[in-house]
Each structure stands twice: as structure tokens, then as C-alpha cells.
Amino acid sequence: MTLRLTAFARYDRLAASTRQRLLQYVPALEQAGVDVDYRPLLGDDYVASIAGGRRYAPTRIGQDYLRRLREIALGPLGDAVWVYAELFPHLPAAFERMLIARRRPIVVDFDDAFFHAYDYHRSPLVRAMLGGKLEPLLRAASACTCGNAYLRDYAAQYCANSIIVPTTVDTDRYVPAAGERVAPPVIGWIGSPSTWQYMHPLLPILEEMVLARRARVLIVGAGAGGHSRDTSALEFVDWSEASEVAEIQRMDIGIMPLPDDPWARGKSGYKLIQYMACGLPVVASPVGVNREIVQDGVSGLLASSHSEWRDALDRLLADSGTRARMGAEGRRRAVADYSLQAHAPRVVEVIRSAAGSRPMPVAHASKSR
């Protein structure tokens, strides 16, 4: 039996969250008899403008919100509905309740601690009005797929069928680079303008290593914010979907610094999984899911203080054998635990179960991979 799924994403394809949490699963869903009607709130031009430091007209955002309001209130819906986190960011839950009133099975998905944008907001008024805005949708959901245990623990307060589905990559596409490496080794970071701020504390260490000709540093996707800093020692390249794997394959070490705060604890470690799938050893802050993804001393190193970061990078820069050994273990782990191939059947099962095709096994509710 063919099922129809209406999917409400926040952004279009340029956003990693949309590609990795929804679009890469579409072929598996279609093969399983689920037709996906995909509806982003904000288009690629919005994502591109943010990445490029350009202003996006508020009137256009208003038009996008009105279009979604019409879709929710009056538009055709499938046998089930998939929602990435929320339908109307920064608006009260009354708008989400319009979808609930249409009585379709709902699957909520999120890979960031979006609830902290409201319950930890600096404004008491925002906390009072929006602090619990995700709760009605979660209470109405048939299932919630969460990028890590921190998010699952939040969602499970309201949706008993909350399960961990990590952010994954296609490990047939993300593969280690072929050929010999060129010295000095390349320390790499891939991300977005919104996460570039986490790199700021490390920049003096990285610039020092480059100037000493011990390493090169490749920065992918920092946007206008990265180029605005005097970091001539580092190489900046723009992100594109077509080139992201090739850019990671240019790296010898992948890094993911994070502050230890509630928002960062909700991160799903996507860049670590990208690095590991390409056979890179990693260095990461021991925050949130990073402590689960990185097996310290096996597939990479965990570092908190400046001295720990310096020591970890020094160790990997000095020993190509250690880089190769940790990179191979990271690749093995990515294929086994964080690949599209490993988790596509679980996502298909969640969607089909929500649409009422068959009951979901209770055992998955607490499963973590």
C-alpha cells in the first residue's frame, strides 16, 4: 500500500539539517511505498543570504510564513505528517495546534536543542510566552526522532515514543581519499556561519601552527563571518553540496570545538560523522554527543582546555601512523553506527508505523546507536 507523507522542513536543500534528516531518506521511503511531499518554510535563497552575510527582507519571511499557514490550515495533507522541530519558529504554539486539529499522525524530528531558544532566552517575556511552545506538538506526535540522548530525554517528557536516530551520512559517498598525502598535514573544519563562532578560541593555536609550517588549516563554510577576521594564515573555501566531500578528503585531521552550554549539548555531532566517514582522526570538545561519537584515544581525541587542544593536535600532527590508525577506526564506526545505510530502515519503519501500516516495536523507544 502506497502511503503519502507531507514533510514540513524549516529550510530547503542548502541546509544540512534538511538534507541529512529528511531528503537523503526519500529514496528509501519511496522504495518502501511512501511518497514524500516536501515543503520547506524558507527557501535556498534565505540560507544563501545568511551564509553570505546579506540581508533577507522581512517581508519575504512574512510571505513564507503566510504560505505555510495556508498549507497547514487548508492545504492537502498526506496519510502522515513529518515536522522538523516546529512549524512556525518564534510564534506561539497556537499555530502548531492548527496542524494537530487536522488529525493526521505526526512525526517530529529534531537534531538541535531548539527548545532552548525559548526556555533559556534572555527575555523573560519570550520565556513566558514561548518557553513551552514545542510541547503541544510533541504531545500530539505519534513518534519523535531525536539526534541524540539529550534531545530524546527532553522529547520523551511529552512523547513516549521518542527514539534516537543520529544524523547520518551516506558512507558510499563519504569515503577516505585515495592517494598519498602531502605534507604538512591539513587540519580541517566544516560548518556554517552560525557555528563558526565556536572556532574563535582555537584560532591563535591554529595560526601559530601554520606559521611554524607544521600544519595547514582548511575552513569550509564559515561564510562572511570567517573572512571578516584577519586569518590570512588559514585557507577559507565556500561550502557547496557538490564539493563538500572532496573538501573533507583534503583534510588529515577534523576538528569540532564546542562550548559546554545547553545549546551545544544538543548538537548531534554531524561534522564528526562526516570526518570519520572520510577516514579522518578527529579532535573534539567532550560536550554532549561528542563523548559518544569519539572514542577517546581510539578514533580520535577529546580536548577541553587550550593546552589539551594543543597537545591533541601536536600528537596527531607528529605521527602519521596514529592518524591512520584512528582514522580507520573512525571510518569503521561511521559505517556501523552513523551511516544512512544503517538507519534508513529505522526511519522507514517510524514513518510507516506512524501512518498506521503496522505497530512499532516498543523496543526501539529506548534504543541508542
Buried (B, 14 or more C-beta within 10 A) or exposed (E): EEBBBBBBBBBBBBBBBBBBBBBBBBEBBBEBEBBBBBBBBBBBEBBBBBBEEEEBEEEBBEEBBEEBBEBBEEBEBBBBBBBBBBBBBEBEBEBBBBBBEEEBBBBBBBBBBBBBBBBBBEEEEBBEBBBBBBBBBBEBBBBBBBBBBBBBEBBBEBBEBBBBBBBBBBBEEBBBBEEEBEEBBBBBBBBBBEBBEBBEEBBEBBBEBBEEEBBBBBBBBBBEBBEEBEBEBBBBBBBEEEEBBEBBBBBBBBBBBBEEEEBBBBBBBBBBBBBBBBBBBBBBBBBBBBBBBBBEEEBBBBBEEEEBBBBBBBBBBEEEEBBBBBBBBBBEBBBEBBBBBBBBEBBBBBBBBBBEBEEBEEEBBEEBB
